[in-house]
C-alpha cells in the first residue's frame, strides 16, 4: 500500500465531531498595541476638536480680530448688547461688576475656557480720535492706557487663563481730556459695558 492510500484511509476514519470543531474559526484577541493605538486616535481627535472650537471662538471674539479697531467702532451697533444687570457672559466666562468709584470699576472675572489672544479693553471718544485701551495695535491720534489691577497686582491686560480674579480697571486722567466719550467701554470676548458716568 502506498503512502497516498494510507493517508486517504486515515482521513476517512476521522471522527465527524473533530471535523465540525475544526471548521469553527478561531478568533484571535485584538493585540494590546492595536487597542492602545485606537485609544490614542480617539484622544487626538477629541483634543483636535476642542482646539478647533477654541480657535473658532477666538476668531469670533465679538467682531474683534486683534486688529486696530475696537468692537463697536466698525459701524456695528454694540450699544444694543449692553447688559442692564452688571453681568457680562460669554463663551469663555463671566464678568460681574462689584463696585464703581470715580473712574474705577471693580469686576469679578471668571474664566472657564482659556483664551490664546489677550483680553483687551477699549473706551473710545465719540469722534473715535482718542482711546483708552490695553491693545497694542490701535490706530487713533491719541492712545491712553487704563490702569489694571488683578487681585491687587498691577497688570497690562486681563488674564485669559482659567480661574477666578478680582479685576479693577481705572481710567485715570480721563476727566482732564476735553472730549466726549462713548457711554460704554468694550472688553474683548465679553462685549460692551455701560459705565454710567458723565463723561460729556
Secondary structure, DSSP 4 states (H G I P E B T S, - for coil): --HHHHHHHHHHTS-HHHHHHHHSPPPPPPPHHHHHHHHHHHHHHHHHHHHHHHHHHHHHGGG--SSSS-TTSSS--GGGG--SSSEEE-SSEEEEEEEEETTEEEEEEEESS--SS-B-EEEEBTTSSEEEES-S---SSEEE--EEEETTEEESSB--SSEEEEEEEE-TTGGGS---B-SEEEETTTEEEE------
